[in-house]
């Protein structure tokens, strides 16, 4: 119901969605990455940025995050420091959420993909929305906004042991 409501809010009428999912290959390099930054680990973000930068991308990264959250602010500072240590030439753009729900996420990402990336002379197809992090409602909003703008979506996978538990520090 929430997804349908957001779809109707978009106001563009009827849409046909075609998705090409190929899990056997790495995501193509994109000039920009949109990432939900939370208070936890950001190792997967660094893996994604390194992948995109190896192939000429990741010039920009929009970090969508909760405003006035000390743990998130600490993670943001950590991302900037680690990116510098790794030699990543990425320009980070913080983008703050007023609420942590699907609608707020959808509206923030849609605005970002419609306006902010244009300020950097990019098109939605050149900016990948990474759904690796974030809560389910925030990720749902990101997916809906990405699909509405024809932006690619990626996910950074973690290797798992025989019991299905994540193996630390093995993002790919």
C-alpha positions in Angstrom: 0.0 0.0 0.0 2.9 2.4 0.9 4.6 1.7 -2.4 1.4 2.3 -4.4 0.8 5.5 -2.5 4.3 6.7 -3.3 3.8 5.7 -6.9 0.6 7.7 -7.1 2.3 10.7 -5.5 4.8 10.7 -8.2 2.0 11.8 -10.5 3.4 10.4 -13.8 0.5 8.0 -14.4 1.0 4.5 -15.6 4.4 3.0 -15.8 5.9 -0.2 -17.2 8.8 -1.5 -15.2 11.4 -3.7 -16.9 14.3 -5.0 -14.8 17.4 -6.7 -16.0 19.0 -8.5 -13.1 22.4 -10.2 -13.7 24.0 -11.3 -10.5 26.9 -12.9 -12.2 28.7 -9.6 -13.0 29.9 -6.6 -11.2 27.9 -3.3 -11.4 29.1 -1.0 -14.2 31.1 2.0 -13.1 29.0 5.1 -12.3 30.1 8.7 -11.8 28.0 9.0 -8.7 26.9 6.8 -5.8 23.9 7.3 -3.5 24.3 5.6 -0.1 22.3 5.4 3.1 24.8 6.2 5.9 23.9 4.9 9.3 25.7 4.6 12.6 27.2 1.2 11.7 30.0 0.0 9.5 30.7 1.7 6.2 33.2 -0.9 4.9 30.8 -1.8 2.0 30.6 1.8 0.9 34.4 1.9 0.6 34.3 -1.3 -1.5 31.7 0.2 -3.8 33.6 3.5 -4.2 36.8 1.7 -4.9 35.1 -0.5 -7.5 33.6 2.5 -9.3 36.7 4.6 -9.1 38.9 1.8 -10.5 36.9 2.2 -13.7 36.8 6.0 -13.8 33.7 6.6 -11.7 32.8 7.5 -8.1 33.6 11.2 -8.6 30.6 12.0 -6.4 28.9 10.3 -3.4 25.7 11.4 -1.9 25.4 10.2 1.7 21.8 10.2 2.8 21.6 10.3 6.6 19.7 11.2 9.7 20.2 14.8 10.8 21.5 15.6 14.3 22.5 12.0 15.2 25.8 11.9 16.9 26.6 8.3 15.9 25.8 9.0 12.2 28.0 12.2 12.4 30.8 10.1 13.7 30.3 7.6 10.9 30.3 10.5 8.4 33.7 11.8 9.7 35.0 8.2 9.6 34.0 7.9 5.9 35.8 11.1 5.0 38.9 10.1 6.9 39.1 6.5 5.5 38.4 7.8 1.9 41.3 10.2 2.3 43.6 7.4 3.6 42.6 5.1 0.7 43.3 7.9 -1.8 39.7 8.1 -3.1 39.1 11.2 -5.2 35.4 11.3 -4.3 33.5 14.5 -3.5 31.0 13.7 -0.7 27.6 15.4 -0.6 25.7 15.0 2.7 22.0 14.8 2.2 19.9 14.9 5.4 16.6 13.2 6.2 14.1 14.9 8.4 12.3 11.6 9.2 13.3 8.0 8.9 10.5 6.5 6.9 9.8 5.3 3.4 8.1 8.5 2.2 11.0 10.8 3.5 13.5 8.5 1.9 11.6 8.4 -1.4 11.2 12.2 -1.5 14.9 12.9 -0.5 16.3 10.5 -3.1 13.8 11.7 -5.8 14.8 15.3 -5.2 18.5 14.3 -5.2 18.1 12.4 -8.5 16.0 15.1 -10.1 17.9 18.2 -9.0 21.2 17.8 -7.2 22.9 15.5 -9.6 22.2 17.9 -12.4 24.1 20.5 -10.5 27.1 18.2 -10.9 26.3 17.8 -14.7 25.2 14.2 -14.2 22.2 12.3 -15.4 20.2 9.8 -13.3 21.7 6.9 -15.4 25.2 7.9 -14.3 24.3 7.7 -10.6 23.8 4.3 -8.9 21.6 3.9 -5.8 23.3 1.4 -3.5 20.8 -0.5 -1.4 23.4 -2.3 0.7 22.8 -0.2 3.9 19.8 1.4 5.5 16.7 0.1 7.2 14.0 -1.6 5.1 11.7 1.5 5.0 14.6 3.8 3.9 15.8 1.2 1.3 12.3 0.8 0.0 12.1 4.6 -0.6 15.4 4.5 -2.3 14.4 1.7 -4.6 11.1 3.4 -5.6 12.9 6.7 -6.3 15.6 5.0 -8.3 13.1 3.1 -10.4 11.1 6.2 -11.0 14.1 8.1 -12.3 15.7 5.2 -14.2 18.8 5.2 -12.0 20.7 1.9 -11.7 20.6 0.0 -8.4 23.4 -2.0 -6.9 24.1 -4.1 -3.8 27.5 -5.0 -2.3 27.4 -8.6 -1.2 29.2 -10.0 1.9 30.7 -13.5 1.8 29.1 -16.0 4.2 30.3 -19.1 6.0 28.6 -22.5 5.7 26.0 -21.6 8.3 25.1 -18.4 6.3 26.7 -16.0 8.8 28.6 -13.0 7.4 32.4 -13.4 7.3 33.8 -10.1 8.7 35.5 -7.7 6.3 34.7 -9.6 3.1 32.5 -7.3 1.0 32.5 -7.8 -2.7 
